[in-house]
Amino acid sequence: NPLNFMRSKLVLMVSHELSLTGAPLLLMELAFLLRAVKTRVVWITDQKPSEPPDEVIFSLEQRMMDRGVEVLSAKGNEAVDTAIKSDLIILNTAVAGKWLDNVIRENVPRVLPKVLWWIHEMRGHYFKQEYVKHLPFVPGAMIDSYVAAEYWKNRTQERLRIKMPETFVVHLGNSKDLMEIAENAVARKVLREHVRESLGVRKDDLLFAIINSVSRGKGQDLFLKSFYEALQISRERKLNVPELHAVVVGSKLGAQTKFQTELHEFAAEKKLLGNVKFVNRTLNVSPYLAAIDVLVQNSQARGECFGRITIEAMAFQLPVLGTAAGGTMEIVVNGTTGWLHPLGKEGVTPLGENIIRLATNAEMRRTMGTRGYERVRDTFLERHMSSRISSVLKKVLRKANS
């Protein structure tokens, strides 16, 4: 195990939130990898509602404690003492930087030499002095894609007049648990049949899915417009294609937001309710990846910093239709493992055409899925990520000790 050198070390992980979203789940996964080599891991969630208790946070904290991760309050002497004693502190996301001034205060200079800052954001509003003013003084920053690292380098210099520390690009990898399901044909078949039956999708229907937290930046609205255009194209050209369905995974069905209401209203207005399904957010995406035929990664603005769901879908031998932006361009090989389309409204019609392109060509879907799986096996496994992260941790620890 490339992380064996972390045995018996104390690592403090500070996450700005704890939710069913990419950044905290990724930090949790690293916590479990470190626990596997007997690292002492302490977790702090900086922004946490006090009333009433949150079921998601409770279940995720319980999951961590079951794996031996210690969970502390974000504030108080115990948090400060742990930070001072730790061998390494991992700040997860730019926003987590506020925790230093709010909690560590006069001890900030003592802990900065052992901070690894793991940044996942690509949106401009994270470039605030109050978040990242300590960034130049830490031994290293870790970012999930080359395009995001270049963006941070340029923006911090231009906007904030500060310099990034040594920056390490670490592409992510799929967990062993997910790969075990992806490579188990029997498990995939059982999950596929169960989920499709629950969604009312027949065996030969084609299911296109977008699996992200539901927000305008993830592009679910534009995806539904593209899907509607694809249905129109199919009718106008009188194409012989299976019944097409779209599923939006990642909604908060118990707390409907304005954006989610817009999505439902669009589906109703265009008479799509028979072809569009909305599914609650979940920690376990494997059943949906087993059930669908194509993944759509439609993140807008600057795209995804990396987009973990993309390599998870490729592990399930799914072609990916992604925006030509951000880390997606470092994952999807256009024309080989999927198709890329432009951002914004300009991408609506090209995405609709790509939906039709895959819907009418089963051999293309199979070939792209196979090549995507091969790319994952070559580059995006847990052992690849562990090796890349271990190299970063060694360098940061060496700097901290010096």
C-alpha positions as CSV (number, residue, x, y, z in Angstrom):
1,N,0.0,0.0,0.0
2,P,1.6,3.3,-1.1
3,L,0.1,5.0,2.0
4,N,1.9,2.7,4.5
5,F,4.2,5.5,5.6
6,M,1.2,7.2,7.2
7,R,0.9,4.5,9.8
8,S,0.4,5.9,13.3
9,K,0.5,9.5,12.1
10,L,-2.2,12.0,13.2
11,V,-4.2,13.6,10.4
12,L,-6.8,16.3,11.0
13,M,-9.4,16.7,8.2
14,V,-11.4,19.9,8.1
15,S,-14.4,19.9,5.7
16,H,-16.6,23.0,5.3
17,E,-19.7,20.8,5.3
18,L,-20.8,17.2,5.5
19,S,-23.3,16.3,2.7
20,L,-24.0,13.9,-0.1
21,T,-21.8,16.0,-2.5
22,G,-18.5,15.4,-4.1
23,A,-16.0,17.2,-1.9
24,P,-16.9,15.8,1.5
25,L,-17.5,12.3,0.2
26,L,-14.1,12.4,-1.4
27,L,-12.4,13.5,1.8
28,M,-14.3,10.7,3.6
29,E,-12.9,8.2,1.1
30,L,-9.3,9.5,1.8
31,A,-10.0,9.1,5.5
32,F,-10.9,5.5,5.0
33,L,-7.8,4.8,2.9
34,L,-5.7,6.3,5.7
35,R,-7.5,4.3,8.4
36,A,-6.7,1.1,6.4
37,V,-3.0,1.7,7.1
38,K,-3.7,2.6,10.8
39,T,-3.5,6.4,10.5
40,R,-5.2,8.2,13.3
41,V,-7.8,10.4,11.5
42,V,-9.8,13.2,13.2
43,W,-12.7,14.8,11.3
44,I,-14.1,18.3,11.8
45,T,-17.1,19.8,9.9
46,D,-16.9,23.6,10.0
47,Q,-20.4,24.5,8.9
48,K,-23.0,22.3,10.6
49,P,-26.6,23.1,11.6
50,S,-27.3,22.9,15.3
51,E,-31.0,22.5,15.2
52,P,-32.6,20.2,14.3
53,P,-30.2,17.2,13.9
54,D,-29.6,16.5,10.3
55,E,-30.2,12.9,9.3
56,V,-27.6,12.9,6.4
57,I,-24.9,14.4,8.7
58,F,-25.7,11.9,11.5
59,S,-25.5,8.9,9.1
60,L,-22.3,10.0,7.5
61,E,-20.7,10.7,10.9
62,Q,-21.8,7.3,12.1
63,R,-20.3,5.7,9.0
64,M,-17.0,7.4,9.7
65,M,-16.9,6.4,13.4
66,D,-17.7,2.8,12.4
67,R,-14.4,2.9,10.4
68,G,-12.4,4.4,13.3
69,V,-12.5,8.1,12.3
70,E,-12.8,10.4,15.3
71,V,-15.4,13.2,14.9
72,L,-14.8,16.4,16.8
73,S,-16.7,19.7,17.2
74,A,-15.3,22.4,14.9
75,K,-14.8,24.7,17.8
76,G,-13.2,24.5,21.2
77,N,-9.9,23.6,22.8
78,E,-10.0,20.0,21.6
79,A,-10.1,21.2,18.0
80,V,-7.2,23.6,18.6
81,D,-5.1,21.0,20.5
82,T,-5.6,18.4,17.8
83,A,-4.5,20.9,15.1
84,I,-1.3,21.7,17.0
85,K,-0.5,18.1,17.7
86,S,-1.3,16.7,14.2
87,D,1.3,15.7,11.7
88,L,-0.9,16.9,8.8
89,I,-4.0,19.0,8.4
90,I,-6.1,18.7,5.3
91,L,-8.4,21.6,4.5
92,N,-11.0,20.4,2.1
93,T,-12.2,23.2,-0.3
94,A,-11.3,26.8,-0.4
95,V,-14.2,27.7,2.0
96,A,-12.6,25.6,4.7
97,G,-10.0,28.3,5.1
98,K,-12.3,30.4,7.2
99,W,-11.9,27.8,10.0
100,L,-8.3,28.8,10.6
101,D,-9.2,32.4,11.6
102,N,-12.4,31.5,13.3
103,V,-11.0,28.7,15.5
104,I,-7.2,28.5,15.4
105,R,-6.7,32.2,15.6
106,E,-3.4,33.1,17.2
107,N,-2.1,29.6,16.5
108,V,-2.5,29.9,12.8
109,P,1.3,30.4,12.2
110,R,2.0,27.2,14.1
111,V,-0.3,25.1,12.0
112,L,0.2,26.6,8.5
113,P,3.5,24.7,7.9
114,K,1.6,21.3,8.0
115,V,-1.5,22.2,6.0
116,L,-2.4,20.5,2.7
117,W,-5.1,22.5,1.0
118,W,-7.3,20.3,-1.2
119,I,-9.3,22.5,-3.6
120,H,-12.3,21.3,-5.6
121,E,-13.9,24.6,-6.6
122,M,-14.1,26.2,-10.0
123,R,-16.5,29.1,-9.4
124,G,-15.4,32.7,-9.2
125,H,-17.2,33.5,-5.9
126,Y,-14.7,31.3,-4.0
127,F,-11.9,33.7,-4.8
128,K,-12.2,35.8,-1.6
129,Q,-9.5,37.1,0.6
130,E,-11.2,35.9,3.7
131,Y,-11.2,32.3,2.4
132,V,-7.7,31.9,0.9
133,K,-5.5,34.6,2.4
134,H,-3.4,31.9,4.1
135,L,-3.0,29.9,0.9
136,P,0.5,31.2,-0.1
137,F,1.9,30.1,3.3
138,V,1.0,26.4,3.3
139,P,3.4,23.8,1.9
140,G,1.1,22.5,-0.8
141,A,-2.3,22.7,-2.6
142,M,-3.9,19.7,-4.2
143,I,-6.3,20.2,-7.1
144,D,-8.2,17.6,-9.1
145,S,-7.4,18.6,-12.7
146,Y,-4.8,20.6,-14.7
147,V,-7.4,23.0,-16.0
148,A,-8.6,23.8,-12.4
149,A,-5.0,24.3,-11.2
150,E,-4.2,26.7,-14.0
151,Y,-7.4,28.6,-13.3
152,W,-6.5,28.9,-9.6
153,K,-3.0,30.0,-10.4
154,N,-4.2,32.8,-12.8
155,R,-7.1,34.0,-10.7
156,T,-5.3,34.2,-7.4
157,Q,-2.6,36.3,-9.1
158,E,-4.9,38.6,-11.1
159,R,-7.7,39.0,-8.5
160,L,-6.1,38.7,-5.1
161,R,-2.5,39.4,-5.9
162,I,-1.4,36.3,-4.0
163,K,0.7,33.4,-5.2
164,M,-0.3,29.8,-5.1
165,P,1.9,27.4,-3.1
166,E,3.4,24.4,-4.8
167,T,0.4,22.9,-6.5
168,F,-0.1,19.2,-7.1
169,V,-2.6,17.9,-9.6
170,V,-4.2,14.6,-8.5
171,H,-6.7,12.9,-10.7
172,L,-9.2,10.9,-8.7
173,G,-9.9,7.2,-8.9
174,N,-12.9,4.9,-8.4
175,S,-13.2,3.1,-5.1
176,K,-12.7,-0.7,-4.8
177,D,-16.4,-1.1,-3.7
178,L,-17.7,0.6,-6.9
179,M,-15.3,-1.4,-9.1
180,E,-16.4,-4.7,-7.6
181,I,-20.0,-3.9,-8.6
182,A,-19.1,-2.5,-12.0
183,E,-17.1,-5.7,-12.8
184,N,-19.7,-8.1,-11.5
185,A,-22.0,-8.9,-14.4
186,V,-24.6,-10.7,-12.2
187,A,-24.8,-7.8,-9.7
188,R,-25.1,-5.3,-12.6
189,K,-27.9,-7.3,-14.1
190,V,-29.9,-7.6,-10.9
191,L,-29.5,-3.9,-10.1
192,R,-30.4,-2.9,-13.6
193,E,-33.6,-4.9,-13.6
194,H,-34.6,-3.7,-10.2
195,V,-34.0,0.0,-10.8
196,R,-35.5,0.1,-14.2
197,E,-38.7,-1.7,-12.9
198,S,-38.9,0.9,-10.1
199,L,-38.6,3.7,-12.7
200,G,-41.1,2.2,-15.1
201,V,-38.5,1.7,-17.8
202,R,-38.8,-1.4,-20.0
203,K,-35.9,-3.7,-20.8
204,D,-35.3,-2.4,-24.3
205,D,-35.9,1.3,-23.6
206,L,-32.9,3.7,-23.5
207,L,-32.2,5.6,-20.3
208,F,-30.1,8.8,-20.3
209,A,-29.2,10.1,-16.8
210,I,-27.7,13.1,-15.2
211,I,-26.4,12.4,-11.7
212,N,-25.4,15.5,-9.8
213,S,-26.7,17.6,-7.0
214,V,-29.6,19.5,-8.6
215,S,-28.6,23.1,-9.2
216,R,-28.4,25.5,-12.2
217,G,-24.6,25.1,-12.3
218,K,-25.0,21.4,-13.0
219,G,-27.2,22.0,-16.1
220,Q,-30.2,19.8,-15.5
221,D,-32.4,22.4,-17.1
222,L,-30.4,22.5,-20.3
223,F,-30.2,18.7,-20.3
224,L,-34.0,18.5,-20.2
225,K,-34.2,21.0,-23.1
226,S,-31.7,18.8,-25.1
227,F,-33.7,15.7,-24.3
228,Y,-36.9,17.4,-25.5
229,E,-35.1,18.4,-28.7
230,A,-33.9,14.8,-29.1
231,L,-37.5,13.5,-28.9
232,Q,-38.6,16.1,-31.5
233,I,-35.7,15.1,-33.8
234,S,-36.7,11.4,-33.5
235,R,-40.3,12.2,-34.4
236,E,-39.5,14.6,-37.3
237,R,-36.9,12.2,-38.9
238,K,-39.1,9.2,-38.2
239,L,-36.2,7.4,-36.6
240,N,-36.6,3.8,-35.5
241,V,-35.2,4.1,-32.0
242,P,-36.2,2.5,-28.7
243,E,-38.4,4.6,-26.2
244,L,-36.1,7.3,-24.7
245,H,-36.2,8.2,-21.0
246,A,-34.3,10.7,-18.9
247,V,-33.6,10.4,-15.2
248,V,-32.4,13.3,-13.0
249,V,-30.7,11.8,-9.9
250,G,-29.8,14.2,-7.1
251,S,-33.0,16.1,-6.2
252,K,-34.1,17.0,-2.7
253,L,-37.5,15.5,-3.0
254,G,-38.5,16.4,0.6
255,A,-37.5,20.1,0.1
256,Q,-38.4,21.3,-3.3
257,T,-36.2,24.3,-4.4
258,K,-37.2,26.9,-6.9
259,F,-34.9,25.4,-9.5
260,Q,-36.4,21.9,-9.0
261,T,-39.9,23.4,-9.4
262,E,-38.7,24.9,-12.7
263,L,-37.6,21.4,-13.9
264,H,-40.9,19.8,-13.0
265,E,-42.8,22.6,-14.7
266,F,-40.8,22.3,-17.9
267,A,-41.4,18.5,-17.9
268,A,-45.1,19.1,-17.4
269,E,-45.3,21.9,-20.0
270,K,-43.6,19.8,-22.7
271,K,-45.6,16.7,-21.8
272,L,-42.4,14.8,-20.7
273,L,-43.6,13.4,-17.4
274,G,-43.9,10.0,-18.9
275,N,-40.3,10.1,-20.1
276,V,-38.6,12.0,-17.3
277,K,-38.0,10.7,-13.8
278,F,-36.7,12.6,-10.8
279,V,-34.8,10.7,-8.1
280,N,-33.7,11.7,-4.6
281,R,-30.0,12.3,-4.0
282,T,-28.2,9.2,-2.8
283,L,-24.8,8.1,-1.4
284,N,-24.9,5.0,-3.5
285,V,-24.9,5.7,-7.3
286,S,-24.0,2.1,-8.4
287,P,-27.7,1.0,-8.9
288,Y,-28.4,3.9,-11.2
289,L,-25.2,3.4,-13.1
290,A,-26.1,-0.2,-13.6
291,A,-29.6,0.8,-14.8
292,I,-28.8,3.5,-17.3
293,D,-27.4,3.4,-20.9
294,V,-25.7,6.8,-21.1
295,L,-24.4,9.3,-18.6
296,V,-24.8,13.1,-19.3
297,Q,-22.3,15.3,-17.5
298,N,-23.7,18.8,-18.2
299,S,-22.0,21.1,-15.7
300,Q,-21.9,24.7,-16.8
301,A,-19.8,27.8,-16.2
302,R,-16.2,26.5,-16.1
303,G,-17.4,22.9,-15.9
304,E,-16.4,20.4,-13.2
305,C,-13.1,20.6,-11.4
306,F,-13.0,16.9,-12.1
307,G,-16.4,15.2,-12.0
308,R,-16.1,11.9,-10.2
309,I,-19.4,10.6,-11.5
310,T,-17.8,10.6,-15.0
311,I,-15.2,7.9,-14.2
312,E,-17.7,6.0,-12.2
313,A,-20.0,5.8,-15.2
314,M,-17.1,4.8,-17.4
315,A,-16.3,1.9,-15.0
316,F,-19.9,0.7,-15.8
317,Q,-19.0,0.7,-19.5
318,L,-21.2,3.7,-20.2
319,P,-20.6,6.3,-22.9
320,V,-20.5,9.9,-21.5
321,L,-22.0,13.0,-23.1
322,G,-20.2,15.9,-21.4
323,T,-19.6,19.6,-21.6
324,A,-16.3,20.6,-23.2
325,A,-15.1,22.4,-20.1
326,G,-13.1,21.8,-16.9
327,G,-11.8,18.4,-15.8
328,T,-14.3,16.6,-18.0
329,M,-11.9,17.3,-21.0
330,E,-9.2,15.4,-19.1
331,I,-11.4,12.4,-18.7
332,V,-13.6,12.0,-21.7
333,V,-11.8,11.3,-25.0
334,N,-14.1,13.0,-27.5
335,G,-15.3,10.5,-30.2
336,T,-13.7,7.6,-28.3
337,T,-15.3,7.3,-24.8
338,G,-18.1,9.7,-25.5
339,W,-19.0,13.1,-27.1
340,L,-18.4,16.6,-25.8
341,H,-20.7,19.5,-26.5
342,P,-20.5,23.3,-25.9
343,L,-21.5,25.1,-22.7
344,G,-24.7,27.1,-22.2
345,K,-27.6,27.5,-24.7
346,E,-25.2,26.8,-27.6
347,G,-24.8,23.3,-26.3
348,V,-28.5,22.4,-26.1
349,T,-29.0,21.3,-29.8
350,P,-25.5,19.6,-30.1
351,L,-26.3,17.6,-26.9
352,G,-29.7,16.7,-28.4
353,E,-28.0,15.5,-31.6
354,N,-25.5,13.5,-29.5
355,I,-28.4,11.8,-27.7
356,I,-29.9,10.8,-31.0
357,R,-26.4,9.8,-32.3
358,L,-26.1,7.3,-29.4
359,A,-29.8,6.3,-29.5
360,T,-29.5,5.2,-33.1
361,N,-26.2,3.3,-32.8
362,A,-26.0,0.4,-30.3
363,E,-22.6,-0.6,-31.6
364,M,-21.2,3.0,-30.9
365,R,-22.6,2.8,-27.3
366,R,-21.0,-0.6,-26.7
367,T,-17.6,0.5,-28.2
368,M,-17.5,3.8,-26.4
369,G,-18.5,2.0,-23.1
370,T,-15.7,-0.6,-23.5
371,R,-13.1,2.1,-24.3
372,G,-14.2,4.1,-21.3
373,Y,-13.8,1.1,-19.0
374,E,-10.3,0.4,-20.4
375,R,-9.4,4.1,-19.7
376,V,-10.6,3.7,-16.1
377,R,-8.6,0.5,-15.7
378,D,-5.5,2.3,-17.0
379,T,-5.8,5.6,-15.1
380,F,-8.6,6.0,-12.7
381,L,-8.6,3.3,-10.1
382,E,-8.2,3.6,-6.3
383,R,-4.7,2.4,-6.4
384,H,-3.8,5.1,-9.0
385,M,-5.3,7.8,-6.8
386,S,-3.6,6.3,-3.6
387,S,-0.2,6.4,-5.4
388,R,-0.7,10.0,-6.6
389,I,-1.9,11.2,-3.2
390,S,0.9,9.4,-1.3
391,S,3.5,11.2,-3.4
392,V,1.9,14.6,-2.4
393,L,1.6,13.6,1.3
394,K,5.3,12.7,1.4
395,K,6.3,16.0,0.0
396,V,4.1,18.0,2.3
397,L,5.2,16.1,5.4
398,R,8.8,16.6,4.4
399,K,8.2,20.3,4.2
400,A,6.4,20.3,7.5
401,N,9.2,18.5,9.3
402,S,11.8,20.8,7.9
